[in-house]
Amino acid sequence: MMKTAFRKSAPPLIPPYQQNGALQLIVATGIGFIAFHFARVFMLIMGKAKEEVFDLTFPNIGLPAFAVWKHKWWTLFTYGWVHTGFFDWISNVIWLYLFASVMQNITSYKQVVPLFVFALLIGGGCYLISSSAGLDGSLVAGNYFLGSQAGVIALGVAALTLAPNYRVHITTGFGIPLVLIVGIFIVLNVIIYLPVHKISALALCGGGIMTGLVYALALKGNARPGEWIYDLLEKLQRFSSPDDKELVEKKSKRRMEILRTMYEPKQGISQQKIDEILDKINDQGYHSLSRDEKDILYRAGKD
């Protein structure tokens, strides 16, 4: 049964990249940020006007109002991996690493990336529903949402739901309650979006909160919502890259079958003796045979 309360965080230990969902998300969003802005700078260098560059990038990556999204449906899958500015990205990365690290300490790294992706999709869906309902009067066709807030907030809420007493220890004797950290992040988002009437952005954050809560409750019920993705990837990897040991065994078996067709019992040479010599060749090589064994093979060879 999963533990649902923790007094303090585990000693700091950075897992390897393959088992570090937090680091994988940072790298992914970093690549998205660099690629997006590199493309913008490249087009400006090539002489395109700023307005044209904007029209070629933001509408095809950022999440628009619902009326526009119907013609740009793929933006639901891209908006969360790109940020408008460096400060926007780096601030999200700090929160992301904190919440994702706590989450994988409590559960498993295999739950971090799936939760983040689910939250981006559900949060984006809430954004679109809000915009279609006209809740955000300032959201017009030229406005696009970029950023991973939904995924970050989902990780924080899920970690808090699983371990409400968790403390993030800055030093040996000083720790900050996770509930305070998550609360600060939520309040900051409200402060950023509410004064400018970005209700749809708040709806997106609300979708992230809901996703994190439901995901954590599923984990408490001993479900593993994200592991099927890793299981599928492992099966595909095994299918495309057979195990080396298994491959060697198959080749050895085939080789022995071919060798046995080349030799047959003769007078004074039993099948058992031939098999013993062939097994020795398979294990140690032909050079390991004695002169007598080579002579037996020569005499047992088919004409």
C-alpha positions in Angstrom: 0.0 0.0 0.0 1.4 3.4 -0.9 2.4 5.7 1.9 0.5 9.0 1.8 2.4 11.1 4.3 6.0 12.0 4.6 7.8 14.0 7.3 10.7 15.2 5.2 12.3 14.7 1.8 14.8 12.0 1.1 18.5 12.9 0.9 19.3 14.6 -2.3 20.2 12.1 -5.0 19.9 12.9 -8.8 18.9 9.7 -10.7 20.4 9.0 -14.1 18.7 10.7 -17.1 16.9 7.5 -18.2 15.2 7.3 -14.8 14.7 11.0 -14.1 11.3 12.3 -15.3 12.1 15.8 -14.0 15.2 16.1 -16.0 13.6 14.7 -19.1 10.9 17.3 -19.0 13.4 20.1 -18.5 15.3 18.9 -21.6 12.1 18.6 -23.6 10.9 22.1 -22.8 14.4 23.5 -23.3 14.6 22.0 -26.7 11.1 23.4 -27.5 12.1 26.8 -26.3 15.4 26.9 -28.3 13.8 25.5 -31.5 10.9 28.0 -31.4 13.0 31.1 -30.9 15.8 29.9 -33.2 13.2 29.6 -36.0 12.0 33.1 -35.2 15.5 34.6 -35.2 16.4 32.7 -38.4 13.4 34.1 -40.3 14.1 37.6 -39.1 17.7 37.3 -40.4 16.3 36.0 -43.7 14.5 39.3 -44.0 11.0 38.5 -43.0 9.0 41.2 -41.3 8.2 40.8 -37.6 4.4 40.5 -38.3 5.1 37.7 -40.8 7.3 35.9 -38.4 4.6 36.1 -35.7 2.0 34.7 -38.2 4.2 31.8 -39.1 5.1 30.8 -35.5 2.6 31.6 -32.8 -0.6 30.5 -34.6 1.0 27.2 -35.4 2.4 26.5 -31.9 0.4 28.4 -29.4 -3.1 27.5 -28.1 -5.6 29.9 -29.7 -9.3 30.7 -29.0 -11.6 27.8 -29.8 -12.9 29.3 -33.0 -9.3 29.4 -34.4 -8.3 26.1 -32.8 -10.7 24.1 -35.0 -8.4 24.8 -37.9 -5.2 24.4 -35.8 -6.1 21.3 -33.7 -2.4 20.2 -33.3 -1.7 23.2 -31.1 -3.2 21.3 -28.2 -0.2 19.0 -28.4 2.5 21.8 -28.9 1.6 24.8 -26.7 2.9 23.3 -23.5 6.4 22.6 -24.7 7.2 26.2 -25.8 7.5 29.4 -23.8 7.3 33.0 -25.0 10.4 34.2 -23.1 13.5 33.0 -21.3 12.3 34.2 -17.9 8.9 32.5 -18.5 10.7 29.2 -19.3 13.3 29.3 -16.5 10.7 30.2 -13.8 8.5 27.3 -14.9 11.6 25.0 -15.0 12.4 25.7 -11.4 8.9 24.8 -10.2 8.8 21.9 -12.6 12.0 20.4 -11.3 10.9 20.8 -7.7 7.4 19.3 -8.1 8.6 16.5 -10.5 11.5 15.5 -8.1 9.1 15.2 -5.2 6.7 13.3 -7.3 9.2 10.7 -8.5 10.6 10.4 -4.9 7.1 9.5 -3.7 6.0 7.2 -6.5 8.2 6.5 -9.6 9.8 8.4 -12.5 7.3 6.5 -14.7 4.5 8.6 -13.3 6.0 12.0 -13.9 6.0 12.5 -17.7 2.6 10.9 -18.3 1.0 13.1 -15.7 2.6 16.2 -17.2 1.3 15.3 -20.7 -2.2 14.4 -19.5 -2.4 17.7 -17.6 -1.3 19.7 -20.7 -4.1 18.0 -22.7 -6.8 18.4 -20.1 -5.7 21.9 -19.1 -5.6 22.9 -22.8 -9.1 21.4 -23.2 -10.4 23.6 -20.3 -8.8 26.6 -21.9 -10.6 25.9 -25.2 -14.0 25.3 -23.4 -13.6 28.6 -21.5 -12.8 30.5 -24.7 -15.7 29.0 -26.6 -18.0 30.0 -23.7 -16.9 33.6 -24.0 -15.6 33.7 -20.4 -12.5 35.6 -21.5 -13.5 38.8 -23.3 -9.9 39.7 -24.0 -9.2 36.4 -25.8 -9.3 37.2 -29.5 -8.0 35.6 -32.6 -4.6 37.2 -32.2 -3.9 35.8 -28.7 -2.1 32.5 -28.1 -1.2 30.7 -24.9 2.2 29.2 -24.6 3.6 27.5 -21.5 3.7 24.4 -19.3 1.7 25.8 -16.4 -1.0 23.1 -16.5 1.6 20.3 -16.3 3.6 21.9 -13.6 0.7 22.6 -11.4 -0.6 19.1 -11.9 2.7 17.7 -10.6 2.5 19.9 -7.5 -1.1 19.0 -6.7 -0.5 15.3 -7.2 2.6 15.3 -5.0 0.7 17.2 -2.3 -2.3 14.9 -2.5 0.0 11.8 -2.1 2.1 13.3 0.7 0.4 16.3 2.5 3.0 16.4 5.2 6.0 16.3 2.9 8.7 18.9 3.6 11.4 20.0 1.1 14.6 20.4 3.1 16.9 23.2 2.0 19.4 22.3 4.8 19.5 19.6 7.4 17.5 21.6 10.0 15.3 23.7 7.7 12.5 22.4 5.6 9.6 24.1 3.8 6.2 22.4 3.8 5.1 21.2 0.3 1.6 22.6 0.9 3.1 26.1 1.2 5.2 25.8 -2.0 2.2 24.5 -4.0 0.0 27.2 -2.5 2.5 29.9 -3.5 2.6 28.6 -7.1 -1.2 28.6 -7.4 -1.5 32.1 -5.9 1.2 33.4 -8.3 -0.7 32.2 -11.3 -3.9 33.8 -10.0 -2.1 37.1 -9.5 -0.6 36.9 -13.0 -3.8 36.1 -14.9 -6.8 37.4 -12.9 -6.0 41.2 -13.1 -5.8 41.0 -16.9 -9.0 39.0 -17.2 -7.4 35.9 -18.6 -10.1 33.6 -17.4 -9.2 31.0 -20.0 -5.7 30.8 -18.6 -7.0 30.3 -15.1 -9.3 27.6 -16.5 -6.2 25.9 -17.9 -4.6 26.0 -14.5 -7.8 24.6 -13.1 -7.6 21.7 -15.5 -4.1 21.0 -14.3 -5.2 21.0 -10.7 -8.0 18.6 -11.5 -5.7 16.3 -13.4 -3.2 16.2 -10.6 -5.8 15.4 -8.0 -7.5 12.6 -10.0 -4.1 11.1 -11.0 -3.0 11.1 -7.4 -6.2 9.5 -6.2 -5.7 6.8 -8.9 -2.2 6.1 -7.5 -3.6 5.9 -4.0 -5.9 3.2 -5.3 -2.9 1.2 -6.5 -3.5 2.1 -10.1 -0.5 3.0 -12.3 -1.9 5.3 -15.0 1.4 6.1 -16.7 3.3 2.8 -16.7 1.5 1.3 -19.7 3.3 3.9 -21.9 6.7 2.7 -20.7 5.6 -1.0 -21.0 4.6 -0.3 -24.6 7.9 1.4 -25.4 9.9 -1.5 -23.8 8.0 -4.0 -26.0 8.7 -2.0 -29.1 12.4 -1.7 -28.2 12.6 -5.5 -27.6 10.9 -6.1 -30.9 13.2 -3.7 -32.9 16.4 -4.6 -31.0 16.4 -8.4 -30.0 18.4 -9.3 -26.9 22.0 -10.0 -27.8 22.1 -13.2 -25.7 19.0 -14.5 -27.3 20.4 -13.6 -30.8 23.6 -15.5 -30.1 21.7 -18.5 -28.8 19.6 -18.6 -32.0 22.7 -18.4 -34.2 24.5 -21.1 -32.2 21.5 -23.4 -32.5 21.3 -22.9 -36.2 25.0 -23.5 -36.6 24.8 -26.8 -34.7 21.9 -27.9 -36.9 24.0 -27.2 -40.0 27.1 -29.0 -38.5 25.1 -32.1 -37.6 23.9 -32.4 -41.2 27.6 -32.6 -42.3 28.6 -35.5 -40.2 27.1 -39.0 -39.6 28.0 -42.0 -37.6 30.5 -44.4 -39.3 32.1 -47.6 -38.2 33.7 -47.0 -34.8 32.2 -43.5 -34.5 29.0 -43.1 -32.5 26.5 -40.2 -32.9 27.2 -39.3 -29.2 30.9 -38.9 -30.0 30.1 -36.6 -33.0 27.8 -34.5 -30.8 30.4 -34.1 -28.1 32.9 -32.8 -30.6 30.4 -30.5 -32.3 29.4 -29.1 -28.9 33.1 -28.5 -28.1 33.5 -26.6 -31.4 30.4 -24.5 -30.6 31.6 -23.6 -27.1 35.4 -23.3 -27.7 36.0 -23.2 -31.4 37.6 -25.6 -33.9 41.1 -24.8 -32.7 40.3 -26.4 -29.3 40.0 -29.9 -30.9 42.8 -32.5 -30.4 44.3 -34.3 -33.3 42.3 -37.4 -32.6 39.0 -35.4 -32.5 39.8 -33.7 -35.8 40.6 -37.1 -37.3 37.2 -38.4 -36.1 35.4 -35.5 -37.6 37.3 -36.0 -40.9 36.3 -39.7 -41.0 32.7 -38.8 -40.0 32.3 -36.2 -42.7 29.8 -37.1 -45.5 31.2 -37.9 -48.9 
